[in-house]
Amino acid sequence: MTNPNDLYITFSGFANNDQIIDSYELIHSLITEFGGQATFRFLLDPTLPMIKGDPNFISGVFKDFILKTIVEFKHHLGIVKVVHIKDPKSWIFAFSIDQKSMPSEKQSAPELTEPIQEFNLAISKKALQNLSEVPSAIAYL
């Protein structure tokens, strides 16, 4: 079964504003900006990639995604890891709960519902040429 939180797909912006963006630095600065709002700590993979896109658009996408992560993982007190998953057509970022950082009583307690453990963000490497392509490029799967 696919959950709407499993994968968020977006695009990199508009080709005329493309720049190379250090995703590690961008995510780190946004996490710092939201300092104190999360009940957990973020652990960034130091090998997060350089990505190409509109810096303002990409910044907004990550900002929204980080805020969603803070809201959805609000009861987690450990660590949320941020990693990059290699893909030829997209930059995929996974924000997932580090199971080792969970309190031991939480790890063994049976759950009646399956909690969300991970969010994935995919950013298409192909920039859109016009606004008519936007609705088909943004989707929840």
N, C-alpha and C positions, 0 to 999 in steps of 0.2 A: 504494500500500500504506500502511495506517495503522499507525503504531508506537505502542505503549502510552505512550511518552513525548511524543507529539505534543500531546496536550491532556488536561489534568486538569480535571474539572468538579466543583464543589462548590457549596454554598449559603452564604448570608450569616449563618446562625444562626437563632435563634428570635426572632420579632417582639417579644416582651415585653422583650428586652434590647437592642433596636436603638439604636444611636447613630451619629452621623456620625463617620467615621474618616478622617483624612488619610493616604492610602495612602503618600505620599512619606515622611512622618515615620515611619510604622510600619516600612516597609521599610528606611529608613536606620538606624533604631535597632536593628533585628534584624541588619543587616549589621555594624554596629559591635559588637554583642554577640558575633558570630562572628569578630571581628577576628583575622586571622592564620591562620585555618583554610583559606582559599582560596589557590590558587596564582595567581589572577588578581585583577583589580580590578573592582568593580561600577561602572557608570556609570548613574546614575538620571536619567531624563527629569524635568526640574523641573516638568512639567505633569501628573504623575500625579494621578488624580482623587481627590476626596472620595468615599468610599463609605459605604453605610449597612449596618449589621449589628451582630452581637454582637461587641464588641471582643476578648473573650477567645478566642472561636472563630476569628475572622478572624486574630488574631495567631498562633494555633496553626497555621492553614492556611499562612500565609506562612512561618512558622518551618520547617515540614516541607518546603515547596517550596524554600526557600533552601538548606536542608541537602542536599536531593536535587540541586540545581544544583551545589553545591560538590563533591559526590561524582562526579557524571557528567562535570563539566568539570575534573576534578582535574589533567589533564595540560596544560590550557590556561594559558599564561603571559601572556596579553594582557588584554583587557577583555571583560566580559560586560555588554551593554546591557540595561537594564530599561525597557520602554516600555508604554504603554497603547494598546490597539486599541479604537476606539469600536464599541459594539454596543448596540442598544436593550434587549436582555433580560439582558445580563451585563456585568460588568466583566472584561475580558480583559487579562491581563498577559503580555507576551512577555519571556522571559529568553533572549537570543541572543548567540552569539559574534560580536564585532566583527571581521570579516574583515581590516580594515585593521590591526588590532593583532596579527595572527598573524605569527610570524617568516616571512621570505620562503621559506625552504627547506620549511616546512610547507605553504605555499600551493600550491606547484607539485608536491609529491610525490604520485604516484598512490596511491590507496587501494584495497585489495582489498574493504573494506567501507565503507559510507557512515557516517561518524561523525555523532553527534547534534550538531546545530548550534543547536537552539532548543527550549525548553520553553514551553508556553503554559498558563496558569492561567485558567480561567473561573469567576467567582463569580456565581451566579444572583442577580438583583436581587429576586426574589420570595422572601420569608422563608417557611420551613416552619412550619406550625401545630402539628404533632405529630411524635413520633418515628417513626411508621409510614411517614412519607414519606422518611426518611433513606436507606434502601438504594437507592431509585430515583434519588436526587439525587446520589449520589457514584458516579462512573463513570470509567473510563479508556476513551478512544476511540483 
